[in-house]
Amino acid sequence: MGDISLNTRYLTSNRGIIKIIQIICGFVICSVLCGNWYGGEQCFTSGRTGFVSGLNFVCVIINIVLLILNFLNINCWGLEKIYSIVATVLFLIASGIMVWYVIDTRSRGWPITTTVLVIVEFLLYLWDVKILQGEASN
């Protein structure tokens, strides 16, 4: 088993910056989605937006773990590649759900902000997949 050392360069690499932005966007999405339903009690069960909330919550936790693992120089690129591909597809679906929700409810304000952030998350995961596949630089 290899030694665990701090990889401070990860935080300045494209992947590290992407992971930090994903975590920040994820916290904002959680705050906005869960803060608008009676104290958050219906955050994960309210139909279309419940899927988006649940997906985002799980991905924030996984991203924090992956950020720590990469910072500790524990290489798990294979797992991260699979995770990023799955998350990209799921955030594409979540983007569609949020666009549908905004159009269907003729919403303004927080739903539009959340929709934009979910689309940003999709694009960040897509960029991460491209880096992990060697199609973009790190």
VENWOMO-V744872 format. One record per residue. N is the residue number from 1. RES is the residue in one small letter. PHI is phi in degrees with one decimal (999 if undefined). NEAR is the number of other C-alpha atoms within 8 Angstrom. D_LAST is the distance of its C-alpha to the last C-alpha in Angstrom with 1 decimal. Layout:
# VENWOMO-V744872
n res phi near d_last
N RES PHI NEAR D_LAST
N RES PHI NEAR D_LAST
This chain:
# VENWOMO-V744872
n res phi near d_last
1 m 999 2 25.9
2 g -77.2 3 23.2
3 d -74.6 4 23.3
4 i -92.7 7 21.5
5 s -135.3 6 19.9
6 l -76.2 7 18.1
7 n -108.8 10 14.4
8 t -69.7 7 14.4
9 r -66.9 6 11.0
10 y -59.7 10 9.5
11 l -67.8 10 11.3
12 t -105.1 8 9.7
13 s -80.5 9 5.9
14 n -56.8 8 5.0
15 r -65.1 11 6.2
16 g -65.0 11 9.0
17 i -65.5 10 10.0
18 i -58.2 10 10.2
19 k -62.5 10 12.3
20 i -64.6 9 14.4
21 i -64.7 8 15.2
22 q -60.7 12 16.0
23 i -66.7 11 18.4
24 i -63.3 8 20.0
25 c -60.0 10 20.5
26 g -61.5 13 21.9
27 f -64.7 9 24.3
28 v -65.3 8 25.5
29 i -60.1 13 26.0
30 c -59.4 12 27.9
31 s -62.4 8 30.0
32 v -70.7 10 30.9
33 l -66.4 12 31.7
34 c -81.4 13 33.5
35 g -81.2 10 35.2
36 n -100.7 8 37.0
37 w -123.4 10 39.1
38 y 42.1 7 41.9
39 g 77.7 7 40.0
40 g 90.5 9 37.4
41 e -66.9 7 39.9
42 q -109.4 10 39.0
43 c -55.6 12 35.2
44 f -103.4 9 34.4
45 t -119.6 7 37.6
46 s -94.9 8 38.1
47 g 64.7 6 37.5
48 r -57.8 9 34.6
49 t -74.8 13 32.9
50 g -64.0 12 33.5
51 f -61.9 11 31.0
52 v -64.1 11 28.3
53 s -61.5 14 29.2
54 g -62.5 9 29.2
55 l -59.0 10 25.9
56 n -62.4 11 24.2
57 f -60.7 10 25.9
58 v -62.6 8 24.8
59 c -68.2 10 21.2
60 v -62.6 12 21.3
61 i -62.3 8 22.8
62 i -62.3 8 20.3
63 n -63.7 11 17.3
64 i -63.4 9 19.1
65 v -61.6 8 19.6
66 l -65.0 9 16.0
67 l -61.7 11 15.0
68 i -65.2 8 17.8
69 l -60.3 10 17.1
70 n -67.9 12 13.5
71 f -64.9 12 15.0
72 l -84.9 10 17.7
73 n 64.0 10 15.4
74 i -97.1 8 16.9
75 n -82.3 6 14.7
76 c -141.0 7 15.6
77 w -61.0 7 12.9
78 g -61.3 6 15.9
79 l -63.7 7 17.4
80 e -64.7 9 14.3
81 k -64.3 11 13.9
82 i -62.5 8 17.6
83 y -59.4 8 17.6
84 s -65.9 12 15.0
85 i -65.5 11 17.0
86 v -63.0 8 20.2
87 a -64.8 11 19.2
88 t -61.0 12 18.1
89 v -63.6 9 21.5
90 l -67.5 9 23.3
91 f -74.5 13 21.9
92 l -64.8 10 22.9
93 i -63.0 8 26.3
94 a -62.7 11 26.4
95 s -62.1 12 25.6
96 g -62.0 8 28.5
97 i -62.8 11 30.7
98 m -69.0 15 30.2
99 v -62.1 9 30.9
100 w -58.9 8 34.0
101 y -60.3 11 35.0
102 v -62.9 13 34.8
103 i -67.9 8 36.8
104 d -64.7 7 39.2
105 t -98.3 6 40.1
106 r 51.4 6 39.8
107 s -77.1 10 37.8
108 r -136.2 7 36.8
109 g 78.8 6 35.0
110 w -60.0 7 33.0
111 p -64.6 10 32.5
112 i -69.3 10 30.9
113 t -59.4 8 28.6
114 t -63.8 12 27.7
115 t -60.4 12 27.2
116 v -61.9 8 24.8
117 l -66.4 10 22.7
118 v -65.9 13 22.8
119 i -65.7 11 21.6
120 v -60.5 8 18.7
121 e -59.1 12 17.9
122 f -55.8 14 18.1
123 l -65.6 9 15.7
124 l -66.2 10 13.1
125 y -65.2 12 13.6
126 l -61.5 11 13.5
127 w -64.5 9 10.0
128 d -62.9 11 9.0
129 v -61.7 11 11.0
130 k -62.3 10 9.5
131 i -65.5 12 6.0
132 l -65.3 9 8.5
133 q -88.5 8 10.7
134 g 83.3 7 8.6
135 e -88.1 7 9.6
136 a -138.3 8 6.6
137 s -82.3 6 3.7
138 n -97.2 6 0.0
